[in-house]
């Protein structure tokens, strides 16, 4: 649970960190399993490949992490008791990489019906200024601004979505996390990240939680995982929880929903 001061801080700034969900050993175990996943799926599980999306459908440990009370209890304090996970994504920024993320606000292109949406970014390696950690702009969740698509092969965003307004870089906060720690941030939060100038990979997984009354406005079909409470709209197709990593029925479900969704949300 969050304290009153933590909730007030989130309301004011639009984010909260660091919070802990895993100890160092458990975070290392998750990373080891993720490395096996990378070995199996190669580029499909890195960058913007289809296996980076909704890994909680095919990886048991990711599904368990998505449902961990340390995260979900905090999310409930922000968006209420009816909680679904609308999506997840694996973010890998390789050592000495030029890859970056431009300043953007997720609500600008996700198409969700309201802003009762919070992301939980979980570090599986250290996230530091040197390796291109997440950067957030305090208070930016109060106002949505226009975005432009800016072509750049090094941008980790598929369309190069970039805020049209100038960003005050001096006000930005570096989200420095240890393995097993996580950051919460609002769907309207302006965020970005710089290239990884370190000799080690930076790896994290983000879960996007929505309140039970949220639905999709850009598509007639979508899926989500019911985490706690009720699905109040009945809009989302409920996602399966894998009994084990790469369970065939869950792989088939993942291929169906991510194959169709790729063009709408990430391409």
Secondary structure, DSSP 8 states (H G I E B T S, - for coil): ---HHHHHHHHHHSEEEEEESS-HHHHHHHHHHHHHHHHHHGGGGSTT-GGGB-GGGT-HHHHHHHT-HHHHHHHHHHH-S-EEEEEEEEEEE-TTB--BEEEE-THHHH-BSSS-EEEEEEESS-B-TTTT-EEEETTGGG----EEE---TTBSSTT-EEESS---GGGEEE--B-TTEEEEEETT--EEE--B-SSS-EEEEEEEEEETT--BSS-S--EEEEEES--SS--SEE----SSTT-HHHHHHHHHHHHHHIIIII-
